Amino acid sequence: MARSLKKGPYIDQRLLEKIRKAEPGQIIKTWARDCTICPEMIGFTFGVHNGKEFIPVKVSEEMVGHKLGEFSPTTKFFRHGGRMQRELEQKAAKKEAEKIKKAS
């Protein structure tokens, strides 16, 4: 559900303080996944916590209006199971074997 327009976007004030103090190229660590990306954040790299580690997120113009948490997934996708997945893995293994033979 979207935030009310009369309230405006949620931007963590402590995060804005960190941005003002930050030097270029420095990663700014944050746990504020619900913070909306504003134009002042463009060009900075944020370490967004996903529950286990900090995922580096470099903010660009296209990201303005989105939340920081959208760019730091909290779950890890392993693979789909079944016959179709096994066939895809076998094809990939054959291609890798052919590359090795050509390199030799």
C-alpha positions as CSV (number, residue, x, y, z in Angstrom):
1,M,0.0,0.0,0.0
2,A,1.4,3.4,-1.0
3,R,2.1,6.2,1.5
4,S,-0.4,9.0,1.7
5,L,0.4,11.9,-0.7
6,K,-0.3,14.5,2.0
7,K,2.4,12.9,4.2
8,G,5.0,12.9,1.4
9,P,7.8,10.3,0.9
10,Y,9.5,8.8,3.9
11,I,13.2,9.8,4.0
12,D,15.3,8.8,7.0
13,Q,16.8,11.9,8.5
14,R,19.8,10.1,9.9
15,L,20.5,8.8,6.4
16,L,20.4,12.3,5.0
17,E,22.9,13.4,7.7
18,K,25.2,10.5,6.7
19,I,25.0,11.7,3.0
20,R,26.0,15.2,3.9
21,K,29.0,14.0,5.9
22,A,30.0,11.3,3.4
23,E,33.0,11.6,1.0
24,P,32.8,10.5,-2.6
25,G,33.4,6.8,-3.1
26,Q,32.5,5.9,0.4
27,I,29.8,3.2,1.1
28,I,27.1,4.5,3.4
29,K,25.8,1.6,5.5
30,T,22.1,1.6,6.3
31,W,19.3,-0.5,7.7
32,A,16.6,1.9,6.4
33,R,15.2,-0.3,3.6
34,D,11.9,1.6,3.7
35,C,13.6,4.9,2.9
36,T,12.5,6.5,-0.4
37,I,15.4,7.4,-2.8
38,C,15.5,11.2,-3.3
39,P,17.6,13.2,-5.8
40,E,20.2,14.1,-3.1
41,M,21.2,10.4,-3.1
42,I,22.2,10.2,-6.7
43,G,25.7,9.1,-7.2
44,F,26.2,7.6,-3.7
45,T,26.7,4.0,-2.9
46,F,24.7,2.6,-0.1
47,G,25.3,-0.7,1.8
48,V,21.6,-1.8,2.3
49,H,21.2,-4.5,4.9
50,N,19.2,-7.5,3.8
51,G,19.1,-9.3,7.1
52,K,22.5,-11.0,6.8
53,E,24.9,-8.7,5.0
54,F,25.1,-5.3,3.4
55,I,24.4,-5.3,-0.4
56,P,26.1,-2.4,-2.3
57,V,23.5,-0.3,-4.2
58,K,24.8,2.5,-6.4
59,V,21.9,5.1,-6.8
60,S,21.2,6.4,-10.3
61,E,18.5,8.8,-11.6
62,E,16.1,6.0,-12.6
63,M,15.9,4.8,-9.0
64,V,14.4,8.1,-7.6
65,G,11.0,7.4,-6.0
66,H,11.8,3.8,-5.3
67,K,12.7,2.3,-1.9
68,L,16.3,1.3,-1.0
69,G,15.0,-2.2,0.0
70,E,13.8,-2.9,-3.6
71,F,17.5,-3.2,-4.7
72,S,18.6,-5.5,-1.9
73,P,16.9,-8.9,-2.1
74,T,16.4,-10.7,1.2
75,T,16.0,-14.2,-0.2
76,K,18.5,-16.2,-2.3
77,F,17.2,-18.0,-5.4
78,F,18.9,-21.3,-5.8
79,R,17.2,-23.0,-8.8
80,H,14.0,-24.6,-10.0
81,G,13.8,-28.4,-9.7
82,G,12.6,-31.1,-12.0
83,R,13.5,-32.6,-15.4
84,M,13.6,-29.3,-17.3
85,Q,16.2,-27.9,-14.9
86,R,18.4,-31.0,-15.2
87,E,18.4,-30.7,-19.0
88,L,19.5,-27.1,-18.9
89,E,22.3,-28.0,-16.5
90,Q,23.4,-30.8,-18.8
91,K,23.5,-28.5,-21.8
92,A,25.6,-26.0,-19.8
93,A,28.0,-28.7,-18.8
94,K,28.4,-29.9,-22.4
95,K,29.2,-26.3,-23.5
96,E,31.8,-25.9,-20.7
97,A,33.4,-29.3,-21.8
98,E,33.6,-28.1,-25.4
99,K,35.2,-24.8,-24.4
100,I,37.8,-26.8,-22.4
101,K,38.5,-29.0,-25.4
102,K,38.9,-26.1,-27.8
103,A,41.3,-24.3,-25.3
104,S,43.5,-27.4,-25.1
